[in-house]
Amino acid sequence: MARPLTLALRALRPGRARRRLLVLARSRPVGWLVLPPLAALLDVGGLWLLYRTELFATMRHQPLLHGVVHAHMLAAGFVFTFAVCQLDPVRRRWSVAVRGATLLAAGTAHAVLAKTLYASPPPGTDFTPADLHRGAQWMYYGGDVVDAAMAVVLGVGWYAAGGRARARRTRRGAAPTGSKTEVDQCSRGTW
């Protein structure tokens, strides 16, 4: 909801840095990066790789890898939220259907991962069953809260866009177009 791109554009003084940020935001690679299905794959796919391979056990003993993995997860979650909510100006605006279906699929994959973590720990780890269950429950219900919040943002945007479209249609219907003689001919039926 903070609209990070808009905030950065407003915080930067007019000039080269602001123009570069706009060029970057509207570039083709960033356009592909904020494609909702790709952003979901980077986010949820990264979670599956983290918790269903030896990566989680390995990163616990390597501080640099630990930092890189957490930075990736933070960035992937940010990009996914940015791609689904689309509150900022981007190169291409995806339909509500694409963004909603992506949110539903990503939420499902996240919930399935949480359920599998409840049943069995990540490979190479030795968590107690109580800790494992508590962590999986946090992941499951926390993901539901985040998904619901994003669905509300998506729904409000869809509702507002529908209201704006309806207002435009109403204005077009109320104000006749064309010249005065065309309107007069049309109202008299001589056209």
PEVEN-V511011 format. One line per field, one symbol per residue. phi: phi as a letter, one per 30 degrees, with the letter a starting at -180 (. if undefined). psi: psi as a letter, one per 40 degrees, with the letter a starting at -180 (. if undefined). A space follows every 10 residues. Layout:
phi = ???
psi = ???
This chain:
phi = .dhddddddd dddelddddd dddddcdddd eddcdedddd dddddddddd ccbdeddddd cbeddedddd dddddddddd dedddhdcdb dbcddddddd dddddddddd dddddddddb deeicbdded dddddddddd dddddddddd dddddddddd dddddddddd ddddcdcjdd ddddddddic c
psi = eegddddddd diihaddddd dddddeiddd dddehddddd ddcddddddd eeaedddded ehdddddddd dddddddddd dddddfdihi dhhiiddddd dddddddddd dddddddddi iiheifiidd dddddddddd dddddddddd dddddddddd dddddddddd ddddhiiaid dddddddeee .
